[in-house]
Amino acid sequence: MYRALIVEDEDLMREYLEKNLSAICAEWYAADTAVDGQEAIEKMEKAHFDGIITDIRMPVMDGLALSKAIREKDPQIPILIISGYNEFDYARKAVRLNIFDYLLKPIDEQELAAALSAMSIQAGQKRKPVQTADSIENVSENTEGLAQRALAYIQKHFSDPISLTSVAEEMGVSPAYLSTVFHREIGTSYSRTLLKIRMEEAARQLIQTSQKVQKIAQNVGFFSAKHFTHVFHAYYHSSPVEFRLHPPGEQRDDSPSPK
């Protein structure tokens, strides 16, 4: 997996990216966060990161100034800008700084996943072929049942802000190793499995309960109702409200009995 530094002054967005980055793209995890460009530079002096995800408008040092400072030291590290400002001047300056991609808020999770997946290729090319603890697992380690134990953990904790990294820590293995074993044994990725569990439970609650969409979003592990609605629509091709009004061949069980 690749180490990302999240640079964002908005608490909700920073926390969302920190908690969900691995779920959005299993190749990355949030290794650390910073609230402005100056703090980001200080953290980059103390630790290695494979990619930077930054906002533009921030106090002390904004994202463009941060990118310029990074480029003076490292011309190759991929930098992804996520901004709430759709202004040509920002985009033009970003291009001049060799920014990997420029995405607009609110985040489209599929678009972000695609950008991160592409970023991993550049990060991989930049990495030197050195051996690390994460790239070598003890070949005698007993992995029987690892994927099933991970799946059981996900099914039990899907409503929590879990990530591939946190599940791997619970299993006592590295995230990269768990990702490989999980995909091989379960037949699909961790992120797709988590999404499927969350969406199916959300659909069940929409049909069988009268809880508000915001509450259901929280019940299935989403930080905001807006983001939940976007992901739900992408998954079922229907908004939560539409799905509740026109469920696929099912009836709600909390409707009043006929008199």
N, C-alpha and C positions, 0 to 999 in steps of 0.2 A: 504494500500500500504506500501511497505518497502522502507526505506531510504538508498540510496547508496551514498558512497563517491567515486568520480572518481579521480584517481591519475594518471596523464599523463602529461608529459612535452611537447609533441607535441600539439601545439595550435589547429590545425585542428581536430585531433582525439579527444582531450578533449572537444572541442565545439560540435563536432558531437555526442559524447556520452551523453553530458549534454542535448542537445536539443532533442535527439531521443530515449533515453532509455525507456520512457514510451510507445512509439509507437512500439518498438521492443518487449517489455514485459510489459503488463499493470499492473503487480504486483509490479513493481519497478519504482522509479523516482530518478533523480539525485538531492539529497538534497544539495550537495556542491561539490566543486572540489578543487584539489590541484595540484601544478606543480612538486612536489617531495615528497619523503617520510617524510622529516622533517616537511614540512608544513602540511602533512596529520596527523601526530601525534599531532601537535598543535591543529588542528581542532577537532580531536577525543577527546581531553581533554576538549573541550568546548561544544561539542554537541554529541548526540547519533546517531549512524548509525547501520543499520541492516545488511549491507554487504559492502565489499570493492572491487572495481574493479580497478586494478592497472597494469601499465606497469612494465617491469623489469628494463631496462636500463634508468636511470634518474640521473641528477646531484644531488649533496649533499648527498642524500640517495636513493639507488635504491630499486626496488620492493621487492627483497628478504630480504634485511636488514629491510625494513619496515614490511614485514610479520613476521620476527623473533621478532621484537619489539612488534608487536601486539599480537603475540602468548604468550609472557611473561605475558601479562596482561589479555588476553581474549582467551582461548584455543578453543572457540566454534564459534566465529563470522566467517561466510563464507567469504573467500577471493578468488576472481576470477582473475587470471592473464591473461592479453592479451599482447602477445609479438610478436615482429617481428623476433625473433631469435629461430630457430628450432634446438636447441642444447641439447643433452642428459643431459649434466651436469646441465643445468638450470632446466630441468624437474625433475631430480633426487633430486636436492635441494628443489624444490617446494613440492615434495611428502613428504620429511622429515618434512616440515613445515606444513603439513596437509592442503595444499591448496585445495580448493574445486574443481577447474578445471583449466586447462591450455590451452588457445586458441591462435592460431596463426593469425597474421595479414597477408593479409587483412582480415577483419572480414567477416565471413559468418553469415549473419543476422539470418538465421534459426538456426544455431548452437548456436549463442549467445542467442537467445530466449529460446532455450531448456535448456541451462545452467542456465539462470536466473530463469526460471520456477522451475527448480530443486532446485536452491538456496533458493527460497522462502519457500520451505518446511522446510529446515534447519533453516531459519530465524524465521519461525513461531513457530517451536519447542523451539527455544531459548527465544522467547518473553514470558514474564510473563503475565498471564491473568489479566491484569489491565485494567480498563476502561479509554479510552481516548476520546478526543473530536472527533477524526475521526471515532471512532467505534460506536458512539451514535448520531443519528440524531433526531431532533425534530419530533416526530410522527405526530404532527399536521401540519407539513410543507406541503404546497400545491405543489405536484410534477407533477400535470397534465401538460402535454406538455413539460416536462423537456427534455426527450429524443429527441423529435422532434426539440426543440430549439437547442439542442446540435448538432443534425444532420445538421440542416440548417447552423449553425456556421461552422461546418467542411466543408461543401460543398462550403462555401464562402471563407474560409481561408486555404484550403488544400495546396495551394502553399507556405504558410508560414511555418516556423519551429514550428508548434503547437504540443502540447503534451496533454495527458489526464489531466495533472495537470493544464495547461494553459486554457484548455476548461472549466474545473471545476471551475476555478477562475472566468471566464466570466459568468458562470451560477450561481455563488454564493453558491456552494455546495462543499463538499470534493470530491477528486478524487475517493476514494473508493465507495462513495455513487453514484456518477455519473456512475461509471463503472457498478454497480449492476443494476441501473435503465435502463441504456442504453441497456445492454444485454437483459434484460427482455422485454423491449418494442420494440426494433429494431430486436431482434432475433439473433444478432451477436455482437462481441466485438467491442469496439472503434477502436482498432488497425487494425482489419480486415476491418472495414468499411473505415477507412482512406486509407488503402492500395488499396482497390478496387476502390475508387474514383480516386486516383492518377494514378493507372495503366490504367484505362479506359480512362482517359483524355490524358495520354501519348500515348496510342494506337491511339486515335483520331488525335492527332497532328502529329504522325508519318505518318498516312495515308493521312491526308488532308492538310498538310503543307510541306514545304521543309526546315524547320528549322533543324539545326544541333542537333545531339543527346545531346550534352552538354547543349544547350539552352533549349531543351525540359525537360531535367532533372531538370534544375533550375526552369522551369515553373511549375513543379508539386511538388516542395518542397524538392528536393534531393540535398544534400550538394556536392556530386561529381558525375561525369558522370560514373565513374567506379562502384561505389556502385549502382547507378541507373540501370546500365546494368545488374549487378548481380541479383538484385531484379526482374527486368523485365523478365529476362530469367527464373527465378524460377516460376514466375507467369504465363507466356504465353508459356514456353518451347521453346522460340525462342529469339534470340538476337534482339535488336531494329533495327539493320540494316537488318537482315533477315526478320523481320516482315514488314518493309517498302517495301522491294523488293517483298515479297509474302504476301500481306495482305489477311486476311480471307474473300474473296468474295467482297472486296471493292476496289474502285479505288481512287487515289488521285484527288482532285478537282483543283489542281493548275498546272496540266500538260498542255502544250501548245495545243491550238486548232488545229485540223488537217487542213492543207492548201488545 
